Amino acid sequence: MSRRLALWIPLGLFVAFLVVVGFGLRRPPQTVLASRLVGKPLPEFDLPGRIDGHDGLKTADFRTGRPVLLNVFASWCVPCAIEAPQLAALKARGVTIHAIAIRDRGEDIAEFLARYGDPFARIGFDDRSRVQLALGSSGVPESFVIDGKGIIRHQHIGEIRPDQVDALVAKVEAAR
């Protein structure tokens, strides 16, 4: 009997494996990595500015008592150009927008802003993506609603689409 049981154990383990794999395949994959910092303070940083008319960006700039949208972008990012009109619409509706330029050059960002518009109050340059990674940002573009105390209240992954502007304005208002 023990020999017979020993013959069935591999089959039982294989069936159990198939059940586990089957349940795993039925679950939708998580293709976007959300930041674990939502609800927590911004990490400390101090990024230089490289464009005339724009100061650099540091953590203290988010502790002003007013909520701000932080946009992580790059001049080489096609979806960043696509979201430019939505950022302009957010600015027109009174949203203050600061930016972090990822692995970029001042002259390239200046050209990008001249072409697509400039909604940013401040732009910090993150040459090595250290701040981007500290934020838990998984790519560009990505935006964060930061309350007036410097706490991350919302993360928007990917480009902002026209139908998402109202929801982002509401998130900024809720962060007051």
N, C-alpha and C positions, 0 to 999 in steps of 0.2 A: 504494500500500500504506500509506503514512503517513496518507493521508486516511481510509482504512478503519479503521486502528488508532485514529485520533482519534475515530471514531464509537463505538468499543467501550469506550474509557476511562471515560466517564461511567457506563455501565452497570456496569462492573467496580467502580467506586468505590461505586455505590449498593448492589450486592450485598454488598460488604465492610461497608458501614455497617449493612445489615440483619443480618449475622452478628454484629457487635459488639453491636447493640441486643438481638438475640435472646438472647445469652449473659447480658447484663446483666439482662434480665427474668426469666431462670430462677433467678438468685441471689436468696435471700431478702433483703429489705431490712433494714438495721440501723436499727431504730426507737428504740433506746436508746443514749444516748451515755455510755460508760463513762469514768470519771475516769482520766487519765493519771498520777495521783499514787499509785495503788496500788503499794506497795513503796517509796514515798518518804516523807520527813517531812511532817508537817502544815505548812501555811504558818503564818507568825507572825501571830497576831491577839490582840486583847484586847477582848472584847465586854462591855458593861455588863449588869448584871442589873436587872430591874424588878419583881420579885415578892418579897414578904416570904418569908423562909425559903429563898431560892435566891440564891446568889452568882452573879455573872456568870461568864464562861468565857474562858479564855485558853489559849494553846498550852502553857504550863508545866503546866496541870492534867492533861495527858496524859503527862507524863514522871515518873510516880510509881512506875514499876516494875510496875504492874498493868495488864492490858488493860482497855479501856473500849469501850463501844458509843456512838458519836456519832450522834444522831438529828437530822436536819434536818426541821423540821415547821412548821406554822402553824395557828392556831385556825380559819382560814377553809377549811382543807383537809379535804374529806370523807374521802378515803382515810386521812388521819391519825387521824381518829376511829375508822375501821374497824380500824386496827392497834393501838389502845390496849390491848385485852385481851392481845395478844401481847407488848407492851412490859411489861405487868404480870407476865406469866408469865416473861419473861426476868429481871426484877428479882427475882422470887420464887426463881429458880434461881441467884441470886447474881451476876448480871451488873450491873455499875455502868453506868448510862446517863446521859450528859450530852446536852444538847440545844442546838440553835441555832434560835431562833424567827425566821422569815423575814418581813420586812415586816409586823410585828404590833405590837399595843399590849399593855402589861402587864395591863390589866384584862381584855382579851379572852382572853389566855393563862390568867389566873387562873380565869376562868369555864370555859374549856375543860378545865383540869385538875380543877376541882371536878366537872364533869359526867362526864368519861371516866377519871379517875384520874391520879395523879401519880407516875410511875416515875422522875423525873429527880432526880439529885443536884445538878446545876447547870444553869442556863439562861442562855445569852447571847442578846442581841437584835441581829440583823443587819438594821438598817433599810433598807439599800440593797443587800442581797444580795452585798456584796463578798466576804465570807468564803465564802459559798455558791459563788460563781463561782470563787474561788481554789481551792476543793476540787475543782472539776470536777463539782460536783453539777448535775444537769440538771433538777431539780424537787423537789417535796415529795410525799410523804415519801421520804426516802432515809436510809440508815444506813451507817455506816462502822465497821469494827472497827479500833481503834487499839491497837498493842502498848504496853507499858510505857515504851518509849523515844520514843513519839510518832510511830511509823511507821504509815502506813495499810496494813493487811494485807488488807482485804476491803471491797468496796463492795456494798451491797444496794440495788438500785434499785426503787422502788415500795414499797407497803405490805407489811409483814411479815404473812404468812398463818399460820394455826395450824400447818399442816404444815411450816413453815419454821423454827419455834422451835428444834427440836433441832439443825438444821444451823447456826444462828447461835450457839447455845451451844458447839457443837464448834469453830466458827471463833474464838470468844473464847478457848476453852481452848487452841487451837493457837497463839494469839498470846502465850502466856505465855513 
